[in-house]
Amino acid sequence: MFDYMLTDEQLKLRDEVRDLVKWVPKQMILDMDEDKIQFPKEFLREAGRRNLMGCRYPKKWGGRDMDWVSTCMVMEEVGTLGYIFSCIFGVGAELVCDAIIQHGTDEQKEKYVKPLLRGDIFAAECLTEPRGGSDFFGATSTAVDKGDYFLLNGQKRFIVGAEGADYFLVYARTNPDAEPHKALTCFVVDRSPGVETKYLYGLMGDRGGGTGRLVFKDVKVPRENVIGEVDGAYAVFTTMMIPERLGTAAMTIGPARTALDIATAYTSKRKAFGRVINRFQGVSFQVAEAAMLLDASRAMIYATSRAVDDGADKYVIRRMVSETKKFVTEACQKVVHNSMQVIGGIGYTNVLPVERIYRDLRLASIWTGTNEVMSMIIAHEWYREFYKTLEKRLVRDYEADAKEADAVDEKIYE
């Protein structure tokens, strides 16, 4: 985030996060990329010890009473280590905890939020299923009401933290006869008999996060582990899309920034044809474009964070979050592309970490809702706002300002 947009308290927090980033040993990064570390519990424990997770939550539950602007700043800084670090940092503290803070009971917050933010336990979010990605409400996992408990059966896939998490935020079908938005319930499911990590994926990038497939077989979930209302998962899901997508956008900036820093340093030293290559427009213009895209991404993150913090209209927030997720993830992928391009062949090797960043950031435009889904949401909400404005006659009729505006016979719509 831009320094001049941050308060003294936020700048202090940023320095604390940068100190955590410096603490992380190089070998941890390398071992995660080679899947020798399948889930970096040590990193999360250290982040919790420093009270850096969940900064926007109330202090009574382990946060710092800060805001979304602060959260996005933290996610950017953590992301400079690598995209997977911000992924596992955010999944538990910014996604799972968010659902419990907003929709859970005080008992659930005491049991699951406080120890997670301390780094004592770990969590994962379970949305995607083998037969459905973006079709969340098509979930087929079931939880049958048995009175004091629900009997959970089903599978979830591509779960960051499937290996390593102590509990899971799980959405399951509890009312099979209801319309999709009234058919699901959200649960906290402890790692217990019947919960099995069945498969760990060999990923192109973002390794070391314990990403796998979970199988739930006759798992007894206590009724007190329902988040919100029975058959009320839609309310949880809609609020979760803010940390899911705004968080994803913010964390994408960090790795892209690292790649551009490396490219800037390299092109300031590398010589060709007797000159430092940053003197060539073919190089410097690509660096300039990357810097512009990073600044535009930060500006969009800041504007959307402020909208959420200030309680803007929920439909406007939905559009802005979707725009931010799509624009920032694609812009940052372009930043990394440009960075590798100006470095040249050595950027394609593991002599520099740009190749790892390139692999990692390919995920950004796929998960937490593909960017194609973001476009659908953006279009839907844009037209909604347009017609709402038109109905209220809040703006000038600009179409009438054309010289031949009265030529109605020429305005053919069918």
C-alpha positions as CSV (number, residue, x, y, z in Angstrom):
1,M,0.0,0.0,0.0
2,F,1.1,3.6,-0.5
3,D,2.9,5.0,2.5
4,Y,1.0,8.3,2.4
5,M,-2.3,6.5,2.7
6,L,-1.3,4.6,5.8
7,T,-1.6,5.9,9.4
8,D,1.3,5.7,11.8
9,E,-0.3,2.7,13.4
10,Q,-0.5,0.9,10.0
11,L,3.1,1.8,9.2
12,K,4.2,0.4,12.5
13,L,2.3,-2.8,11.7
14,R,3.9,-3.0,8.3
15,D,7.4,-2.8,9.9
16,E,6.4,-5.7,12.1
17,V,5.3,-7.8,9.1
18,R,8.5,-7.0,7.3
19,D,10.4,-8.2,10.3
20,L,8.5,-11.5,10.1
21,V,9.4,-11.7,6.4
22,K,13.1,-11.3,7.2
23,W,12.8,-14.0,9.9
24,V,11.7,-16.7,7.4
25,P,14.7,-18.9,6.5
26,K,15.5,-19.4,2.9
27,Q,15.5,-23.2,3.4
28,M,11.8,-23.1,4.4
29,I,11.0,-21.4,1.1
30,L,13.0,-24.0,-0.9
31,D,11.6,-26.9,1.0
32,M,8.0,-25.8,0.5
33,D,8.6,-25.4,-3.2
34,E,9.9,-29.0,-3.3
35,D,7.1,-30.3,-1.1
36,K,9.5,-31.3,1.6
37,I,7.5,-29.1,3.9
38,Q,3.8,-29.9,3.3
39,F,2.4,-27.3,5.6
40,P,4.5,-24.5,7.3
41,K,3.2,-24.7,10.8
42,E,6.4,-23.0,12.1
43,F,5.7,-20.0,10.0
44,L,2.1,-19.7,11.3
45,R,3.2,-20.2,14.8
46,E,5.7,-17.4,14.5
47,A,3.1,-15.1,12.9
48,G,0.7,-15.9,15.7
49,R,3.4,-15.3,18.4
50,R,3.9,-11.8,16.9
51,N,0.2,-11.1,16.8
52,L,0.2,-10.5,13.1
53,M,-2.8,-12.6,12.0
54,G,-6.4,-11.3,11.8
55,C,-5.5,-7.7,12.5
56,R,-9.0,-6.4,11.7
57,Y,-10.7,-8.5,14.3
58,P,-11.5,-7.3,17.9
59,K,-8.7,-7.5,20.4
60,K,-10.8,-9.7,22.7
61,W,-10.6,-12.4,20.1
62,G,-6.9,-11.9,19.3
63,G,-6.9,-9.2,16.6
64,R,-5.9,-5.6,16.7
65,D,-9.2,-3.7,16.1
66,M,-7.9,-2.5,12.7
67,D,-9.5,-2.5,9.2
68,W,-9.4,-3.9,5.7
69,V,-6.9,-1.3,4.5
70,S,-4.5,-2.7,7.2
71,T,-5.3,-6.2,6.3
72,C,-4.5,-5.7,2.6
73,M,-1.2,-4.0,3.5
74,V,-0.3,-7.1,5.6
75,M,-1.3,-9.5,2.9
76,E,0.9,-7.6,0.3
77,E,3.9,-7.7,2.7
78,V,3.5,-11.4,3.5
79,G,3.1,-12.2,-0.2
80,T,6.6,-10.9,-0.9
81,L,7.9,-14.2,0.5
82,G,5.9,-16.1,-2.0
83,Y,2.2,-16.5,-2.9
84,I,1.8,-19.7,-0.9
85,F,2.8,-17.9,2.3
86,S,0.0,-15.4,2.0
87,C,-2.3,-18.2,0.9
88,I,-1.8,-20.2,4.1
89,F,-1.6,-17.0,6.2
90,G,-4.9,-15.9,4.8
91,V,-6.9,-19.1,4.6
92,G,-7.1,-19.6,8.3
93,A,-6.8,-16.1,9.8
94,E,-8.6,-14.1,7.1
95,L,-11.2,-16.6,5.7
96,V,-12.1,-19.2,8.3
97,C,-11.8,-16.8,11.2
98,D,-13.8,-14.2,9.3
99,A,-16.8,-16.6,9.1
100,I,-16.7,-17.4,12.8
101,I,-16.2,-13.8,13.8
102,Q,-19.1,-12.6,11.7
103,H,-21.6,-15.5,12.1
104,G,-20.4,-17.6,15.0
105,T,-21.1,-17.7,18.7
106,D,-18.8,-16.4,21.4
107,E,-18.1,-20.0,22.4
108,Q,-16.9,-20.8,18.8
109,K,-14.7,-17.7,18.8
110,E,-13.2,-18.6,22.1
111,K,-12.5,-22.2,20.9
112,Y,-11.5,-21.7,17.3
113,V,-10.5,-18.0,16.6
114,K,-8.3,-17.1,19.6
115,P,-6.0,-20.2,19.5
116,L,-5.7,-19.9,15.7
117,L,-4.7,-16.2,15.8
118,R,-2.1,-17.2,18.5
119,G,-0.7,-19.8,16.1
120,D,-1.6,-22.7,18.3
121,I,-4.0,-24.4,15.9
122,F,-4.6,-24.3,12.1
123,A,-7.6,-24.2,9.9
124,A,-8.7,-24.7,6.3
125,E,-11.7,-23.7,4.2
126,C,-13.6,-26.3,2.3
127,L,-15.6,-25.0,-0.7
128,T,-14.7,-26.8,-3.9
129,E,-15.9,-30.3,-4.6
130,P,-14.7,-32.8,-7.2
131,R,-17.8,-32.3,-9.4
132,G,-18.0,-28.6,-9.0
133,G,-15.6,-25.6,-8.9
134,S,-17.4,-22.3,-9.5
135,D,-20.8,-23.9,-9.0
136,F,-20.6,-23.6,-5.2
137,F,-24.4,-24.1,-4.6
138,G,-24.2,-27.4,-6.6
139,A,-22.4,-28.9,-3.6
140,T,-23.2,-32.6,-3.1
141,S,-21.6,-33.2,0.4
142,T,-24.4,-33.9,2.8
143,A,-25.0,-33.4,6.5
144,V,-28.0,-35.3,7.9
145,D,-29.6,-33.9,11.1
146,K,-29.4,-36.5,13.9
147,G,-30.6,-34.2,16.7
148,D,-27.5,-33.4,18.8
149,Y,-25.2,-33.8,15.8
150,F,-25.1,-33.9,12.0
151,L,-23.7,-36.9,10.1
152,L,-21.4,-35.5,7.4
153,N,-20.4,-37.3,4.2
154,G,-18.8,-36.1,1.1
155,Q,-15.6,-34.8,-0.5
156,K,-13.8,-31.5,-0.9
157,R,-11.0,-30.8,-3.3
158,F,-8.1,-28.4,-3.8
159,I,-8.2,-27.5,-0.1
160,V,-5.2,-25.5,1.0
161,G,-4.3,-26.9,4.4
162,A,-5.9,-30.3,3.9
163,E,-2.7,-31.6,5.2
164,G,-1.9,-29.7,8.4
165,A,-5.2,-28.1,9.5
166,D,-6.7,-29.0,12.8
167,Y,-10.2,-27.9,11.8
168,F,-12.2,-27.1,8.7
169,L,-14.9,-24.7,7.6
170,V,-17.2,-27.0,5.6
171,Y,-20.3,-26.3,3.6
172,A,-22.7,-29.2,3.2
173,R,-26.3,-29.9,1.9
174,T,-28.7,-30.1,4.8
175,N,-32.0,-29.5,3.0
176,P,-31.9,-31.4,-0.3
177,D,-35.5,-30.4,-1.3
178,A,-34.9,-26.6,-1.0
179,E,-33.7,-24.2,-3.6
180,P,-29.9,-24.0,-3.7
181,H,-29.5,-20.8,-1.6
182,K,-31.5,-22.4,1.2
183,A,-30.1,-25.9,1.1
184,L,-26.7,-25.6,2.6
185,T,-25.3,-25.2,6.1
186,C,-21.8,-24.1,7.2
187,F,-20.0,-26.1,9.9
188,V,-16.8,-26.2,11.8
189,V,-15.5,-29.7,11.5
190,D,-12.6,-30.8,13.7
191,R,-10.0,-33.3,12.4
192,S,-11.5,-36.4,13.9
193,P,-12.5,-40.0,13.0
194,G,-13.9,-40.1,9.5
195,V,-12.0,-37.0,8.3
196,E,-9.3,-38.1,5.9
197,T,-6.8,-36.3,3.8
198,K,-7.1,-38.7,0.8
199,Y,-4.8,-37.1,-1.8
200,L,-2.2,-34.4,-2.0
201,Y,-1.9,-32.6,-5.4
202,G,1.3,-32.3,-7.4
203,L,0.9,-28.6,-8.1
204,M,2.6,-26.4,-10.8
205,G,3.3,-23.8,-8.1
206,D,2.2,-22.8,-4.6
207,R,3.6,-25.9,-3.2
208,G,4.0,-26.5,0.5
209,G,0.5,-25.6,1.5
210,G,-0.8,-29.1,2.0
211,T,-3.3,-28.8,-0.8
212,G,-5.3,-31.9,-1.1
213,R,-8.6,-33.7,-1.3
214,L,-10.6,-34.3,1.9
215,V,-13.0,-37.2,2.4
216,F,-15.7,-37.0,5.1
217,K,-17.2,-40.4,6.0
218,D,-19.9,-40.6,8.7
219,V,-18.3,-37.7,10.6
220,K,-20.3,-36.6,13.7
221,V,-20.4,-32.9,13.8
222,P,-21.9,-31.5,17.0
223,R,-24.9,-29.1,16.5
224,E,-23.0,-26.4,18.4
225,N,-20.5,-26.4,15.4
226,V,-23.1,-24.9,13.0
227,I,-21.9,-21.5,11.9
228,G,-24.9,-19.2,11.7
229,E,-28.2,-20.9,11.0
230,V,-29.1,-24.4,9.8
231,D,-29.8,-24.1,6.0
232,G,-28.3,-20.6,6.3
233,A,-24.9,-21.0,4.6
234,Y,-25.8,-18.4,1.9
235,A,-25.5,-15.6,4.5
236,V,-22.0,-16.9,5.5
237,F,-20.9,-17.4,1.9
238,T,-21.9,-13.9,0.7
239,T,-19.8,-12.2,3.4
240,M,-16.9,-14.7,2.9
241,M,-16.6,-13.6,-0.7
242,I,-15.0,-10.3,0.5
243,P,-12.0,-11.9,2.2
244,E,-11.9,-14.7,-0.4
245,R,-11.5,-12.3,-3.3
246,L,-10.2,-9.0,-1.9
247,G,-7.7,-11.0,0.1
248,T,-6.6,-12.9,-3.0
249,A,-6.1,-9.6,-4.9
250,A,-4.0,-8.0,-2.1
251,M,-1.8,-11.0,-1.6
252,T,-1.0,-11.1,-5.4
253,I,0.7,-7.8,-5.3
254,G,3.5,-9.0,-2.9
255,P,5.1,-11.6,-5.2
256,A,4.7,-9.4,-8.3
257,R,6.5,-6.6,-6.4
258,T,9.3,-9.0,-5.5
259,A,9.6,-10.0,-9.2
260,L,9.8,-6.4,-10.3
261,D,12.4,-5.5,-7.7
262,I,14.6,-8.4,-8.9
263,A,14.1,-7.3,-12.5
264,T,14.8,-3.6,-11.7
265,A,18.1,-4.6,-9.9
266,Y,19.1,-7.0,-12.7
267,T,18.4,-4.5,-15.6
268,S,20.4,-1.8,-13.7
269,K,23.5,-4.0,-13.8
270,R,23.3,-6.2,-16.8
271,K,25.1,-4.9,-19.9
272,A,24.5,-5.6,-23.6
273,F,25.9,-3.9,-26.7
274,G,28.2,-1.9,-24.3
275,R,25.3,-0.3,-22.3
276,V,23.3,-1.1,-19.2
277,I,20.1,-2.6,-20.6
278,N,17.8,-0.4,-18.7
279,R,18.9,2.3,-21.1
280,F,17.1,0.5,-23.9
281,Q,13.4,1.3,-24.3
282,G,12.6,-2.3,-25.0
283,V,13.6,-3.0,-21.5
284,S,12.8,0.2,-19.5
285,F,9.3,0.5,-21.1
286,Q,8.4,-3.0,-19.9
287,V,9.6,-2.1,-16.4
288,A,7.6,1.1,-16.6
289,E,4.4,-0.8,-17.5
290,A,5.0,-3.2,-14.7
291,A,5.4,-0.3,-12.2
292,M,2.3,1.3,-13.5
293,L,0.3,-1.9,-13.1
294,L,1.5,-2.4,-9.6
295,D,0.5,1.2,-8.6
296,A,-2.9,0.8,-10.3
297,S,-3.4,-2.5,-8.4
298,R,-2.6,-0.8,-5.1
299,A,-5.0,2.0,-5.9
300,M,-7.8,-0.4,-6.6
301,I,-7.1,-2.4,-3.5
302,Y,-7.1,0.8,-1.4
303,A,-10.4,2.1,-2.9
304,T,-12.2,-1.3,-2.5
305,S,-10.8,-1.7,1.1
306,R,-12.2,1.7,2.0
307,A,-15.5,0.9,0.5
308,V,-15.8,-2.2,2.6
309,D,-14.5,-0.4,5.8
310,D,-17.0,2.4,5.2
311,G,-20.0,0.1,4.7
312,A,-20.8,1.0,1.1
313,D,-23.8,-0.5,-0.7
314,K,-23.5,-4.3,-0.7
315,Y,-24.0,-4.5,-4.5
316,V,-21.4,-1.9,-5.1
317,I,-19.0,-3.8,-2.9
318,R,-19.8,-7.0,-4.7
319,R,-18.9,-5.3,-8.0
320,M,-15.8,-3.6,-6.7
321,V,-14.4,-6.7,-5.0
322,S,-14.9,-8.7,-8.3
323,E,-13.3,-6.0,-10.4
324,T,-10.4,-5.8,-8.0
325,K,-9.8,-9.6,-7.9
326,K,-9.9,-9.7,-11.8
327,F,-7.9,-6.6,-12.5
328,V,-5.2,-7.1,-9.8
329,T,-4.5,-10.8,-10.4
330,E,-4.2,-10.3,-14.2
331,A,-2.2,-7.1,-13.8
332,C,0.2,-8.8,-11.4
333,Q,0.6,-11.8,-13.7
334,K,1.6,-9.3,-16.4
335,V,4.1,-7.7,-14.0
336,V,5.8,-11.0,-13.5
337,H,5.7,-11.7,-17.2
338,N,7.4,-8.4,-18.0
339,S,10.0,-9.0,-15.2
340,M,11.0,-12.4,-16.6
341,Q,11.1,-11.0,-20.1
342,V,13.5,-8.2,-19.4
343,I,15.8,-10.5,-17.3
344,G,15.9,-12.9,-20.2
345,G,17.1,-16.5,-20.1
346,I,18.5,-16.5,-16.6
347,G,15.0,-15.6,-15.4
348,Y,13.8,-18.9,-16.7
349,T,16.1,-20.8,-14.4
350,N,16.1,-21.3,-10.6
351,V,19.2,-19.1,-10.3
352,L,16.6,-16.4,-9.6
353,P,13.2,-16.8,-7.9
354,V,11.2,-15.2,-10.7
355,E,10.4,-18.6,-12.3
356,R,8.9,-19.8,-9.0
357,I,6.8,-16.5,-8.7
358,Y,5.7,-17.0,-12.3
359,R,4.4,-20.5,-11.5
360,D,2.8,-19.5,-8.3
361,L,0.9,-16.5,-9.6
362,R,-0.8,-18.6,-12.3
363,L,-3.2,-19.7,-9.6
364,A,-4.4,-16.2,-8.8
365,S,-6.8,-15.8,-11.7
366,I,-8.3,-19.3,-11.1
367,W,-9.0,-19.8,-7.4
368,T,-11.6,-18.1,-5.2
369,G,-13.8,-17.8,-8.2
370,T,-12.3,-17.7,-11.7
371,N,-11.8,-14.4,-13.4
372,E,-14.5,-15.4,-15.8
373,V,-17.0,-15.6,-12.9
374,M,-15.7,-12.2,-11.8
375,S,-16.6,-10.8,-15.2
376,M,-20.2,-12.2,-14.9
377,I,-20.6,-10.6,-11.5
378,I,-19.2,-7.3,-12.7
379,A,-21.5,-7.1,-15.7
380,H,-24.5,-8.1,-13.6
381,E,-23.9,-5.5,-10.9
382,W,-22.9,-2.8,-13.5
383,Y,-26.3,-3.1,-15.3
384,R,-28.1,-3.2,-12.0
385,E,-26.5,0.1,-10.9
386,F,-27.1,1.6,-14.4
387,Y,-30.8,0.9,-14.3
388,K,-31.1,2.0,-10.7
389,T,-29.5,5.3,-11.6
390,L,-31.7,5.7,-14.7
391,E,-34.9,5.1,-12.8
392,K,-34.0,7.7,-10.2
393,R,-33.0,10.2,-13.0
394,L,-29.9,11.1,-11.0
395,V,-27.8,12.0,-14.0
396,R,-28.1,14.1,-17.1
397,D,-29.6,12.5,-20.3
398,Y,-26.3,12.5,-22.2
399,E,-27.7,10.8,-25.2
400,A,-29.9,13.8,-25.8
401,D,-26.8,16.0,-26.3
402,A,-26.2,14.7,-29.9
403,K,-27.0,17.1,-32.7
404,E,-29.5,14.7,-34.3
405,A,-30.7,13.3,-31.0
406,D,-34.3,13.7,-32.2
407,A,-33.9,11.4,-35.2
408,V,-35.9,8.7,-33.3
409,D,-36.5,6.7,-36.5
410,E,-32.8,6.0,-36.7
411,K,-32.6,4.5,-33.2
412,I,-33.6,1.0,-34.0
413,Y,-33.3,-1.6,-31.2
414,E,-35.2,-4.6,-32.6
